[in-house]
């Protein structure tokens, strides 16, 4: 697993820009822009602060990253 719960949203989006769309999916749950309000918070923090399942979020983030990793043939 590339992305861990102790990573900040900023470090995740900075290293893996393709994860931004995953975070945007949670804007309606939060009722605001998750990245705008919690950019310096960890995945663990936002999952406790809002009704977000931490494991589900981590799974979606890691899937987004793995989709963009070139496959060796």
Secondary structure as GFF3:
##gff-version 3
##sequence-region A 1 73
A	DSSP	alpha_helix	9	15	.	.	.	ID=ss1
A	DSSP	three_ten_helix	17	19	.	.	.	ID=ss2
A	DSSP	alpha_helix	20	24	.	.	.	ID=ss3
A	DSSP	alpha_helix	27	30	.	.	.	ID=ss4
A	DSSP	alpha_helix	34	38	.	.	.	ID=ss5
A	DSSP	alpha_helix	43	49	.	.	.	ID=ss6
A	DSSP	alpha_helix	54	67	.	.	.	ID=ss7
###
